[in-house]
């Protein structure tokens, strides 16, 4: 079972200075932590079956208007 734990605020913003740009296929358990915050999804982030994307408390995640987070079943 795939689980996406998004315990942070997710919104739509313009590119932020110092943001970590992400557009990736996640194939193993991954944590977005405070060191990379804010994370700006600029394309598609796909969480593959069997992988977990966790977002640490207080981490900011934003999506460009054309971006997606997809959880494969």
N, C-alpha and C positions, 0 to 999 in steps of 0.2 A: 504494500500500500504506500502511496506517495503522500507526503504531508508537507504543506507549506506553512511554516509558522511565521506569520508577519505580525510581530508585536510592536511595530513602529508605525508612525504616521506615513501614509502613502498619498501622494498627491501629484498634481501636474504643475510643473514649474519650468521656467526658462533655464537654460544651462547655467549651472552655478560654478563660480570660480573655485577651483580646488576639488571639484566633485570627482568621484570615481565613476567613469563611464562604463556601463556594462551592456553587453549584448552577447549572450553566451548560452551554450547547452551545458546544463549541470548534470553530470553523470554519477557523481558521488556526493555524499553528505557535505554540505558547504554552509559556512556561517559568514554572514556579512557583519563585521564588527565595527567598533567605533573608530578604529584606525583608518578605515576607508570612507567613513561617512563625511558628506552625504553621498549616496549612490544614485546615479542618474541612469535610468534605463533608457538607452538611445535606440534600441531595436527590439528584438525578441529575446527574452530570457525563457528558456525551456527547461523545466525540471523533469528529467527522465524518470520513468518508472523505477522505483527502488531507491531513489535519491531524495534527500530532504534539504530544503533551503531554510535556514534559520536566520532570523534577523535579531541581533542583540538589542536589548532594551535601550532606548534613547537614540538609536540609529535612525537617520532620515533616509527614506527611499522616495524618489520622485520619478515619474515617467514623462517622457516627451509625449506630445499628443498622438504620435503614430506608434508608440511603443506598446508591447504586450508582455505579460507574464503568463506563460502557458504551463499547466501541470499535465504531463502525459499520464494517461491511465493505463 
